[in-house]
Amino acid sequence: MNPRKALSALGGSKIRLVFLAVLVLGGAVGGGFALGLFGVPSVAAVDNSFGEVTNETSEIETNLTVSNPNPVGISLDSLAVDYTVSMNDIEMARGGREGVRVGTGNSTMAFDTSLQNDDIPAWWVAHVRDGERTTVRIDATATSGILGRGVDFSQTREVETDLLGAFNSEETRPVNADSALVDDPVLYVNETQAEWGAVSESETPIDMAFTVYNPNLEPYAITEVGYTVTMNDVEMATGRTEEGYVIPSRSTETIELTTGLQNERLDEWWVTHLDEEVNGHQVSDLRIEFYAVIELPSGQAITVPLDELTYEETVETDIFGEGDDVRDREESDDGDTDGGSDDESTDGGSTEGGSDDGSGGEDSTNETDGSDSVIDDENTTDDENTTDDENATDDENTTDDGSDVLPL
């Protein structure tokens, strides 16, 4: 035989043997998944934070950690990861990726999705209707197309605000006209009350009541009470009462009025709420200012700024618990800010029959309770499913140690 042909045949045989070995190994691993000898990768943690904010959108930056319980890395075109962010059951953002490549242990992937600011009014309506409470829910799923099954991960966080609570007061405040025509104070406000009215898609009413005392010997008439409501200097409502009130001498009268916050302006406020340079990240100043037109016994009317009744309230939220580890938020409720709640819970479960963990057909779940699927601060699992920082994938979804990632 020609020596060149012999060498060529030998080289071709080696290539075929290597190719066959790869096919056999790939088939063995793939068959291992099918037979339940390997576990389906699952979502171990989701960490969200707000990024760049424009007049139209608010960027949500997501670090999603996938846990691979197998001793080898995998690269499956059919392995997909999807997640949604909802607030009071209103979907605010959705993201995902197909053809996910993961090493052994935990791999963290970075996603960017956009929240449309014009969705904020719908959330606001639900927030107020639920007593100024919002449940932030993150649902994520890792799905294997080969097996036709996936593992769910859910995380919830409760956020509460109290915009009107401090308005309810029995503090007596004077009303000074600062006019040479009368002696101050011309009136006293002995009590103030406020509550949300019937919220519509377009307007959020605030029903207010003032108990006013007249200390004078003559009756005084209040022909008009006006108001302006701002949130971070964004004008949300302005108006005045349509009804006048007469307050008899040394008697009290209850004055009622209803403001109407314009929901269409909420997306403009939302941008300021997330802007650190305005008041701080997720911080807002609510301000309600009043004036009254008082008719004196002489018949002359004067406009009086009701400075003593100006209402100011700082509202803080922490929608995603930014900067905290998922498990830390479960184990401690410390660090709560005004208007926010650190209550958080996570749960997990398989879909379409669940994934097999290699232990005889039992469904695997994804609980963030410190078990094998939970990452610590260095993105590592425990001794039973371990990967150190050199084995975990970076944000570009590549393995740092050059370990084999087997295509299936």
C-alpha positions in Angstrom: 0.0 0.0 0.0 1.1 3.5 -0.7 2.5 5.0 2.5 0.7 8.3 2.0 -2.6 6.4 1.6 -1.9 4.4 4.7 -1.2 7.5 6.7 -4.4 9.2 5.3 -6.5 6.2 6.2 -5.0 6.1 9.7 -5.7 9.8 10.2 -9.2 9.4 9.0 -9.8 6.5 11.4 -8.6 8.6 14.3 -10.9 11.5 13.4 -13.8 9.1 13.1 -12.9 7.5 16.5 -12.8 11.0 18.2 -16.1 12.0 16.5 -17.7 8.7 17.6 -16.4 9.1 21.1 -18.0 12.6 21.3 -21.3 11.3 20.0 -21.2 8.4 22.5 -20.4 10.7 25.4 -23.0 13.3 24.3 -25.5 10.5 23.9 -24.7 9.1 27.3 -25.1 12.4 29.0 -28.3 13.2 27.0 -29.6 9.8 27.8 -28.7 10.4 31.5 -31.0 13.4 31.5 -33.8 11.4 29.8 -33.4 8.5 32.2 -33.4 10.8 35.3 -29.7 10.2 36.1 -29.0 13.9 35.8 -31.0 16.8 37.2 -32.5 19.6 35.2 -30.9 23.0 35.9 -33.0 25.3 38.0 -33.2 29.0 38.9 -31.5 29.5 42.3 -31.9 33.3 42.7 -33.1 36.5 41.0 -31.7 39.9 41.9 -33.3 43.0 40.4 -32.4 46.7 40.5 -33.4 49.8 38.6 -30.9 51.1 36.1 -31.2 54.0 33.6 -34.5 55.8 33.6 -35.9 57.9 30.8 -39.2 59.7 30.4 -40.6 56.6 28.6 -38.9 53.6 30.3 -37.3 52.4 33.5 -34.5 49.8 33.0 -34.6 46.8 35.2 -31.2 45.1 35.6 -31.5 41.4 36.5 -28.9 39.0 37.7 -30.4 35.5 37.4 -28.6 32.6 38.9 -29.0 29.1 37.3 -28.1 26.1 39.4 -26.7 23.1 37.6 -26.8 20.1 40.0 -24.8 17.9 37.6 -21.0 17.1 37.8 -20.5 18.4 34.3 -21.4 21.7 32.5 -24.0 21.6 29.9 -24.8 23.6 26.8 -28.3 22.9 25.5 -30.0 24.8 22.7 -33.2 23.7 24.2 -32.5 25.0 27.7 -34.4 28.3 28.2 -34.7 30.7 31.1 -37.7 33.0 31.4 -38.8 35.5 34.1 -41.5 38.0 34.7 -41.8 40.9 37.2 -45.3 41.8 38.3 -46.7 44.3 40.8 -50.1 43.5 42.3 -50.6 40.9 39.5 -49.9 43.6 36.8 -47.0 42.4 34.6 -44.4 45.2 34.5 -41.5 43.5 32.7 -40.6 40.2 31.0 -37.3 38.7 30.0 -35.5 35.5 29.1 -33.0 33.7 27.0 -32.8 30.5 25.0 -29.7 28.3 24.4 -28.4 28.9 27.9 -24.8 27.7 28.6 -24.0 26.8 32.2 -21.1 25.3 34.0 -21.3 23.1 37.1 -22.8 24.6 40.2 -24.2 28.2 39.9 -24.0 30.4 36.9 -25.1 34.1 37.0 -26.5 35.7 33.9 -27.3 39.4 33.3 -30.5 40.6 31.7 -31.8 44.1 30.9 -35.5 44.6 30.5 -37.6 47.8 30.2 -40.5 48.8 32.4 -42.8 51.1 30.4 -43.5 54.2 32.5 -47.0 54.5 31.1 -47.8 51.2 33.0 -47.2 53.0 36.3 -50.8 54.5 36.6 -52.3 51.0 36.4 -50.0 49.8 39.2 -50.8 53.0 41.2 -54.5 52.4 41.0 -54.1 48.8 42.3 -51.7 50.0 45.0 -54.2 52.5 46.4 -57.1 50.1 46.1 -55.2 47.5 48.1 -54.7 49.9 51.0 -51.3 51.2 49.7 -49.9 47.7 49.6 -48.1 46.1 46.7 -46.9 42.6 46.2 -43.9 42.5 44.0 -43.6 39.0 42.4 -40.8 37.6 40.4 -41.5 34.3 38.6 -38.7 32.5 36.8 -38.5 29.1 35.0 -35.7 27.0 33.6 -37.1 24.7 31.0 -35.5 21.7 29.2 -36.9 21.2 25.7 -35.4 17.8 25.5 -37.2 16.6 28.6 -40.3 18.7 28.2 -40.2 19.8 31.8 -38.9 22.7 33.9 -38.3 24.0 37.4 -40.1 27.1 38.7 -38.7 29.8 41.0 -40.9 32.4 42.7 -40.0 35.3 44.9 -42.4 37.9 46.5 -41.8 41.1 48.3 -44.4 43.3 50.1 -44.1 47.1 49.7 -46.3 49.4 51.8 -46.7 53.2 51.8 -48.7 55.6 54.0 -49.1 58.8 52.2 -52.1 60.2 54.2 -51.7 58.8 57.6 -50.1 61.8 59.2 -52.8 64.1 57.8 -55.2 62.8 60.4 -54.5 65.0 63.4 -56.3 66.6 66.3 -53.7 69.3 66.7 -55.2 72.8 67.0 -53.7 75.2 64.4 -54.4 79.0 64.1 -55.5 80.7 60.9 -53.9 84.1 60.6 -55.1 86.6 58.1 -52.1 89.0 58.6 -54.5 91.9 57.8 -55.1 95.2 59.6 -58.8 94.6 59.2 -59.0 91.9 61.8 -57.3 90.5 64.8 -55.4 87.2 64.5 -56.2 84.4 64.7 -59.4 84.7 62.8 -60.1 81.0 63.0 -58.7 77.8 64.4 -58.5 74.4 62.7 -59.0 71.8 65.5 -58.9 68.6 63.5 -57.9 67.4 60.0 -58.8 64.1 58.3 -58.0 62.5 55.0 -58.6 59.2 53.2 -58.5 57.9 49.7 -61.8 58.2 47.7 -63.1 55.9 45.0 -60.1 55.5 42.7 -60.7 55.4 38.9 -58.4 54.6 36.1 -57.9 58.4 35.5 -58.2 60.0 38.9 -57.2 59.3 42.6 -59.4 61.3 44.9 -58.4 62.4 48.4 -61.4 63.1 50.7 -60.5 65.7 53.3 -62.3 67.2 56.3 -61.4 70.2 58.5 -63.0 71.0 61.8 -62.9 74.8 62.0 -63.6 76.9 65.2 -64.6 80.6 65.1 -63.4 82.4 68.3 -65.0 85.7 67.3 -68.3 87.4 68.3 -69.4 87.6 64.7 -70.0 84.8 62.2 -67.3 84.3 59.5 -67.9 82.9 56.1 -65.4 80.7 54.1 -66.4 81.1 50.5 -63.6 79.0 49.0 -60.9 76.6 50.0 -58.2 75.9 47.3 -55.5 73.3 47.2 -52.4 72.2 45.2 -50.9 68.7 45.5 -47.4 68.0 44.3 -45.1 64.9 44.4 -41.5 65.8 44.0 -42.7 69.1 42.6 -44.7 67.4 39.9 -48.2 69.0 40.1 -50.7 66.2 40.6 -53.8 68.1 41.5 -55.1 71.7 41.9 -58.6 73.0 42.5 -61.0 74.6 45.0 -64.3 73.9 46.8 -67.6 74.7 45.1 -69.4 75.2 48.3 -69.2 78.0 50.9 -69.5 77.6 54.7 -70.7 80.0 57.5 -69.1 79.4 60.9 -71.2 80.9 63.7 -69.7 82.8 66.6 -67.7 80.6 69.0 -68.8 77.5 67.2 -67.3 74.8 65.0 -68.1 73.7 61.4 -66.8 70.9 59.3 -65.5 71.9 55.9 -65.2 69.0 53.4 -63.3 69.0 50.1 -62.0 66.4 47.6 -58.9 66.7 45.6 -58.3 64.7 42.4 -54.8 63.4 41.7 -54.5 63.1 37.9 -53.2 59.6 37.2 -51.9 60.6 33.8 -49.2 62.5 35.5 -47.9 59.6 37.5 -45.4 58.4 34.9 -43.8 61.9 35.1 -43.6 61.6 38.9 -42.2 58.0 38.7 -39.2 59.3 36.8 -38.4 61.7 39.7 -39.1 58.9 42.3 -36.3 56.8 40.8 -33.9 59.8 40.2 -31.3 59.9 43.0 -30.5 63.5 42.2 -34.1 64.6 43.1 -34.6 63.3 46.6 -32.7 60.0 46.6 -33.4 56.7 44.9 -37.1 55.8 45.3 -37.8 58.8 47.5 -40.7 61.3 47.1 -41.9 64.4 48.9 -45.7 64.7 48.9 -46.9 68.3 49.6 -50.4 69.6 49.9 -50.9 73.4 50.2 -54.1 75.2 51.0 -55.6 78.7 50.9 -59.0 80.0 52.1 -61.1 83.0 51.0 -62.7 84.4 54.1 -65.6 86.9 54.1 -65.3 89.3 57.0 -68.4 90.6 58.9 -67.9 93.9 57.0 -68.5 92.0 53.8 -64.9 92.3 52.6 -63.3 89.1 51.3 -59.6 88.3 51.9 -57.5 85.4 50.7 -55.5 83.7 53.4 -52.7 81.2 52.8 -53.3 78.3 55.2 -49.6 77.8 55.9 -50.3 76.0 59.2 -52.2 73.3 57.3 -49.5 72.6 54.7 -49.1 68.9 54.6 -45.7 67.3 53.9 -44.8 63.6 53.9 -41.7 61.8 52.7 -42.4 58.5 51.0 -39.7 55.8 50.4 -40.1 52.5 48.6 -37.7 49.7 48.0 -39.4 47.7 45.2 -36.7 45.1 44.7 -34.8 45.2 48.0 -31.8 46.4 46.1 -28.4 45.4 47.3 -29.6 42.7 49.7 -29.0 39.0 49.3 -32.2 37.0 48.8 -31.6 34.8 51.8 -30.6 37.8 54.0 -34.0 39.4 53.3 -35.7 36.1 54.3 -33.9 35.8 57.5 -34.2 39.4 58.7 -36.7 42.2 58.4 -34.1 44.8 59.6 -33.3 47.9 57.5 -36.9 48.8 56.7 -37.5 52.4 55.5 -40.5 54.6 55.7 -43.1 53.4 53.2 -41.3 50.1 52.5 -41.5 46.5 53.7 -38.8 43.9 53.7 -41.2 41.0 53.9 -40.1 38.5 51.3 -40.7 34.9 50.5 -39.6 32.5 47.9 -41.0 29.2 46.6 -40.3 26.8 43.8 -41.7 23.8 42.1 -41.5 21.8 38.9 -43.7 22.3 35.9 -45.1 19.6 33.6 -44.4 16.8 36.0 -41.2 18.3 37.5 -37.6 17.5 36.9 -35.8 14.4 38.2 -33.0 14.8 40.6 -31.5 11.4 40.0 -32.9 10.0 43.3 -35.4 7.6 41.9 -37.9 9.9 40.2 -38.7 12.4 42.9 -39.6 15.9 41.7 -37.0 18.5 42.4 -37.9 21.9 43.8 -36.1 25.1 44.1 -36.3 26.5 47.6 -34.2 29.4 48.7 -33.9 28.2 52.2 -30.2 27.5 52.4 -30.4 24.1 50.7 -28.1 22.8 48.0 -29.6 25.1 45.3 -29.0 28.3 47.2 -26.0 30.4 46.5 -24.1 32.2 49.2 -22.4 35.6 48.9 -19.7 34.1 46.7 -22.2 32.3 44.4 -21.3 28.9 45.8 -23.3 26.0 46.8 -22.7 23.7 49.8 -20.4 20.7 49.9 -22.9 18.4 48.1 -23.1 20.6 45.1 -20.0 22.8 45.2 -18.6 25.3 42.8 -16.1 28.0 43.8 -15.7 31.4 42.1 -13.3 29.8 39.6 -15.9 27.3 38.5 -18.9 29.6 38.3 -19.7 31.4 35.1 -19.4 35.2 34.8 -21.9 37.6 33.5 -20.9 36.7 30.0 -22.1 33.1 30.7 -18.7 31.5 30.2 -16.8 29.2 32.5 -13.8 30.8 34.2 -11.7 27.7 34.7 -12.0 26.4 31.1 -13.8 23.2 32.3 -15.6 21.2 29.7 -19.1 22.2 28.8 -20.7 19.2 27.0 -23.0 20.0 24.1 -26.1 17.7 24.1 
